[in-house]
Amino acid sequence: MNAKLLSKEINQSTSQAVIGVFAPCDPRIDNSSRERCKNLVVHVAESLAGTIKLPDNSFVDVVYSDILVDLEPQADLVAKQFLQAGVNVLVCVPDTWSFPQLTTISLLSHFPKDIPINFTTGNSATRPGVVYTHATNGAIAQYGKLSHINIGSWPDKGESPRMSEDTLSSLIDWCYAASTFQGLKGKRVVVFGHDSMGMETALPHVMETRNRFGLEITRLDMKLLADMLQKKSYDIEEVQKLKSWLFSYGKDKIELPEEKDEELLEKSLALYLIVRDLLDDLDAVGGGFMSQLEWGSDDRGIQLPVADIMESLFNSTFDHNGEKEVIPFATEADVQGLLTQLFMTWLSGGNPPLFMDFRKVYEKEDSKQLAQEHEIKTAGNEKWMQKGFVDGVNSGSASFNWAAKPGASEKEIMSKINFPKAVDYFYYLGNSVHFKSPGEIKGIAARLSYSSLNGMFSMIWDEAETVELPSKLAQIICDGANPTWPHTFVIPRYASMIEYKQYAPANHFHMTWGLKPSRLQYWMDFTNVLSITPWQNRPQFIENQDRPLPLVYLLNGGEERTKMKLAGK
């Protein structure tokens, strides 16, 4: 017998999530009910196909088996089918009572213990699939494995039942979280430079990131970028194409007072192309750039151009070549910020992230005082007057998309952006990116953190919304911080402003639009990340927003205690 040489042709989807849909069934049940089970499997699989979008605009593969899992032989057969198809996310759709250990539990024995499994069922008494769901979920929770149930709705009768929209929506949210968890395993991010300006909250916890998320952190020295700029190791013609594209939206919006400033601009654009190609060579899904201090603000070295435009381009959905994938990118080599952006971008189906300084918190009283001091008339019922707001501002990483509302065209977005000369100690290094985000953009603002005391990651988060201030007031605030940087004014939904400014885990925070709390919560379940929402006004559970608490948490003293047990703490 000879060893077998594997083909050099690789199925690229093998590194992504693949969802497998199946159904258990009682072998004693009538043929009509068995056909109903098969039809339900097809319906669920087809309903999921083409709905779980990845950042590159492709969709997660969905497969199904029409073999009903009656007993151990069928469990083994379906498991082998799924393994050959690369399935690493399981969706079980029970419509009848059956025997848990002989069916799904036997099937699960073929997969790693951390494989996500969801039980989606109708709340039916006719053929009690819901009874099977509770029995199986309870058994799985007793041996310490995480599972989620989705007790939804579909008709009790008929050979071709259809899920309700709410049932499907809940399942899709779970699938996004499961696909992010599995799809990012084996991926890598690339960070240029060493520790982020000495900021402990931004360190690359390499081993912990590898163990918890399955992600690799490739670290490259910024000297490589400096050398490639010096050697002009990039496509000079493409640099001109990129510059012409920027100029097409108004050369007068790019501050270039001297001839040398246009040369600096070209170098900063070349930096984008260099880093883009390096990330592509390494098949990276995200990146970060240290910049300060060695790159451009230590005058003992050779001054090099700021990376603001580069970082914004990576976080945007377009560049000079048209529509593109968002590659989450962090300024100041902030790895924990990068990971926050990466996870939320995947959970949202590729929406652009916003990287911000947690700059100044204006409480309700501060807002009133500002308006009075500058004689700005207000109705008094504006959200920023009623609660206050945060000025989110940073020199880099601000996605161009956040200059306009979700769904805006490239032309509309670019019409709201200008590129002033960088100020202060960045002045001689090139151009910043400046805009003010519009109001009424809703999403989640969050920040990943890490503790050496428990060896675990945590996510501090809240739902949030942007607000648009009166133009005069907005400009006063921008001038008081940095008038050349992008500004986004953010209001948390549940956190009071006192809580918000006291519990920030770092000087940076991040926001992604179109992201539901349930998706983030499901993902934190899969990754065993602690969910931190210390806001006194946030209920423990909010229907139609939060995911129901997994049973394994209830049996082991609550979510936080169970996660610490699972982490071996």
Secondary structure in CASP SS format (residue, H / E / C, confidence):
PFRMAT SS
TARGET T0000
AUTHOR 0000-0000-0000
METHOD secondary structure of the structure
MODEL  1
M C 1.00
N C 1.00
A C 1.00
K C 1.00
L C 1.00
L C 1.00
S C 1.00
K C 1.00
E C 1.00
I C 1.00
N C 1.00
Q H 1.00
S H 1.00
T H 1.00
S H 1.00
Q C 1.00
A C 1.00
V E 1.00
I E 1.00
G E 1.00
V E 1.00
F E 1.00
A C 1.00
P E 1.00
C C 1.00
D C 1.00
P C 1.00
R C 1.00
I C 1.00
D C 1.00
N H 1.00
S H 1.00
S H 1.00
R H 1.00
E H 1.00
R H 1.00
C H 1.00
K H 1.00
N H 1.00
L H 1.00
V H 1.00
V H 1.00
H H 1.00
V H 1.00
A H 1.00
E H 1.00
S H 1.00
L H 1.00
A C 1.00
G C 1.00
T C 1.00
I C 1.00
K E 1.00
L C 1.00
P C 1.00
D C 1.00
N C 1.00
S C 1.00
F E 1.00
V C 1.00
D E 1.00
V E 1.00
V E 1.00
Y E 1.00
S C 1.00
D C 1.00
I C 1.00
L C 1.00
V E 1.00
D C 1.00
L C 1.00
E H 1.00
P H 1.00
Q H 1.00
A H 1.00
D H 1.00
L H 1.00
V H 1.00
A H 1.00
K H 1.00
Q H 1.00
F H 1.00
L H 1.00
Q H 1.00
A C 1.00
G C 1.00
V C 1.00
N C 1.00
V E 1.00
L E 1.00
V E 1.00
C E 1.00
V C 1.00
P C 1.00
D C 1.00
T C 1.00
W C 1.00
S C 1.00
F C 1.00
P C 1.00
Q C 1.00
L C 1.00
T C 1.00
T H 1.00
I H 1.00
S H 1.00
L H 1.00
L H 1.00
S C 1.00
H C 1.00
F C 1.00
P C 1.00
K C 1.00
D C 1.00
I C 1.00
P C 1.00
I E 1.00
N E 1.00
F E 1.00
T E 1.00
T E 1.00
G E 1.00
N C 1.00
S C 1.00
A C 1.00
T C 1.00
R C 1.00
P C 1.00
G H 1.00
V H 1.00
V H 1.00
Y H 1.00
T H 1.00
H H 1.00
A H 1.00
T H 1.00
N H 1.00
G H 1.00
A H 1.00
I H 1.00
A H 1.00
Q H 1.00
Y C 1.00
G C 1.00
K C 1.00
L C 1.00
S C 1.00
H E 1.00
I E 1.00
N E 1.00
I E 1.00
G E 1.00
S C 1.00
W C 1.00
P C 1.00
D C 1.00
K C 1.00
G C 1.00
E C 1.00
S C 1.00
P C 1.00
R C 1.00
M C 1.00
S C 1.00
E H 1.00
D H 1.00
T H 1.00
L H 1.00
S H 1.00
S H 1.00
L H 1.00
I H 1.00
D H 1.00
W H 1.00
C H 1.00
Y H 1.00
A H 1.00
A H 1.00
S H 1.00
T H 1.00
F H 1.00
Q H 1.00
G H 1.00
L C 1.00
K C 1.00
G C 1.00
K C 1.00
R E 1.00
V E 1.00
V E 1.00
V E 1.00
F E 1.00
G C 1.00
H C 1.00
D C 1.00
S C 1.00
M C 1.00
G C 1.00
M C 1.00
E H 1.00
T H 1.00
A H 1.00
L C 1.00
P C 1.00
H C 1.00
V H 1.00
M H 1.00
E H 1.00
T H 1.00
R H 1.00
N H 1.00
R H 1.00
F H 1.00
G C 1.00
L C 1.00
E E 1.00
I E 1.00
T E 1.00
R E 1.00
L E 1.00
D C 1.00
M H 1.00
K H 1.00
L H 1.00
L H 1.00
A H 1.00
D H 1.00
M H 1.00
L H 1.00
Q H 1.00
K H 1.00
K C 1.00
S C 1.00
Y C 1.00
D C 1.00
I H 1.00
E H 1.00
E H 1.00
V H 1.00
Q H 1.00
K H 1.00
L H 1.00
K H 1.00
S H 1.00
W H 1.00
L H 1.00
F H 1.00
S C 1.00
Y C 1.00
G C 1.00
K H 1.00
D H 1.00
K H 1.00
I E 1.00
E C 1.00
L C 1.00
P C 1.00
E C 1.00
E H 1.00
K H 1.00
D H 1.00
E H 1.00
E H 1.00
L H 1.00
L H 1.00
E H 1.00
K H 1.00
S H 1.00
L H 1.00
A H 1.00
L H 1.00
Y H 1.00
L H 1.00
I H 1.00
V H 1.00
R H 1.00
D H 1.00
L H 1.00
L H 1.00
D H 1.00
D H 1.00
L C 1.00
D C 1.00
A C 1.00
V C 1.00
G E 1.00
G E 1.00
G E 1.00
F E 1.00
M C 1.00
S C 1.00
Q C 1.00
L C 1.00
E C 1.00
W C 1.00
G C 1.00
S C 1.00
D C 1.00
D C 1.00
R C 1.00
G C 1.00
I C 1.00
Q C 1.00
L C 1.00
P C 1.00
V C 1.00
A C 1.00
D H 1.00
I H 1.00
M H 1.00
E H 1.00
S H 1.00
L H 1.00
F H 1.00
N C 1.00
S C 1.00
T C 1.00
F E 1.00
D E 1.00
H C 1.00
N C 1.00
G E 1.00
E E 1.00
K C 1.00
E C 1.00
V C 1.00
I C 1.00
P C 1.00
F E 1.00
A E 1.00
T E 1.00
E C 1.00
A C 1.00
D C 1.00
V H 1.00
Q H 1.00
G H 1.00
L H 1.00
L H 1.00
T H 1.00
Q H 1.00
L H 1.00
F H 1.00
M H 1.00
T H 1.00
W H 1.00
L H 1.00
S C 1.00
G C 1.00
G C 1.00
N C 1.00
P C 1.00
P E 1.00
L E 1.00
F E 1.00
M E 1.00
D E 1.00
F E 1.00
R E 1.00
K E 1.00
V E 1.00
Y E 1.00
E E 1.00
K H 1.00
E H 1.00
D H 1.00
S H 1.00
K H 1.00
Q H 1.00
L H 1.00
A H 1.00
Q H 1.00
E H 1.00
H C 1.00
E C 1.00
I C 1.00
K C 1.00
T C 1.00
A C 1.00
G C 1.00
N C 1.00
E C 1.00
K H 1.00
W H 1.00
M H 1.00
Q H 1.00
K C 1.00
G E 1.00
F E 1.00
V E 1.00
D E 1.00
G E 1.00
V E 1.00
N C 1.00
S C 1.00
G C 1.00
S C 1.00
A E 1.00
S C 1.00
F H 1.00
N H 1.00
W H 1.00
A H 1.00
A C 1.00
K C 1.00
P C 1.00
G C 1.00
A C 1.00
S C 1.00
E H 1.00
K H 1.00
E H 1.00
I H 1.00
M H 1.00
S C 1.00
K C 1.00
I C 1.00
N E 1.00
F E 1.00
P C 1.00
K E 1.00
A C 1.00
V C 1.00
D H 1.00
Y H 1.00
F H 1.00
Y H 1.00
Y H 1.00
L H 1.00
G C 1.00
N E 1.00
S C 1.00
V C 1.00
H E 1.00
F C 1.00
K E 1.00
S C 1.00
P C 1.00
G C 1.00
E C 1.00
I C 1.00
K E 1.00
G E 1.00
I E 1.00
A E 1.00
A E 1.00
R E 1.00
L E 1.00
S E 1.00
Y E 1.00
S E 1.00
S C 1.00
L C 1.00
N C 1.00
G C 1.00
M E 1.00
F E 1.00
S E 1.00
M E 1.00
I E 1.00
W E 1.00
D E 1.00
E E 1.00
A E 1.00
E E 1.00
T E 1.00
V C 1.00
E C 1.00
L C 1.00
P C 1.00
S H 1.00
K H 1.00
L H 1.00
A H 1.00
Q H 1.00
I H 1.00
I H 1.00
C H 1.00
D H 1.00
G H 1.00
A H 1.00
N C 1.00
P C 1.00
T C 1.00
W C 1.00
P C 1.00
H E 1.00
T E 1.00
F E 1.00
V E 1.00
I E 1.00
P E 1.00
R C 1.00
Y C 1.00
A C 1.00
S C 1.00
M H 1.00
I H 1.00
E H 1.00
Y H 1.00
K H 1.00
Q H 1.00
Y C 1.00
A C 1.00
P C 1.00
A C 1.00
N C 1.00
H E 1.00
F E 1.00
H E 1.00
M E 1.00
T E 1.00
W E 1.00
G C 1.00
L C 1.00
K C 1.00
P H 1.00
S H 1.00
R H 1.00
L H 1.00
Q H 1.00
Y H 1.00
W H 1.00
M H 1.00
D H 1.00
F H 1.00
T H 1.00
N C 1.00
V C 1.00
L E 1.00
S E 1.00
I E 1.00
T C 1.00
P C 1.00
W C 1.00
Q C 1.00
N C 1.00
R C 1.00
P C 1.00
Q C 1.00
F C 1.00
I C 1.00
E C 1.00
N C 1.00
Q C 1.00
D C 1.00
R C 1.00
P C 1.00
L C 1.00
P C 1.00
L H 1.00
V H 1.00
Y H 1.00
L H 1.00
L C 1.00
N C 1.00
G C 1.00
G C 1.00
E H 1.00
E H 1.00
R H 1.00
T H 1.00
K H 1.00
M H 1.00
K H 1.00
L H 1.00
A C 1.00
G C 1.00
K C 1.00
END
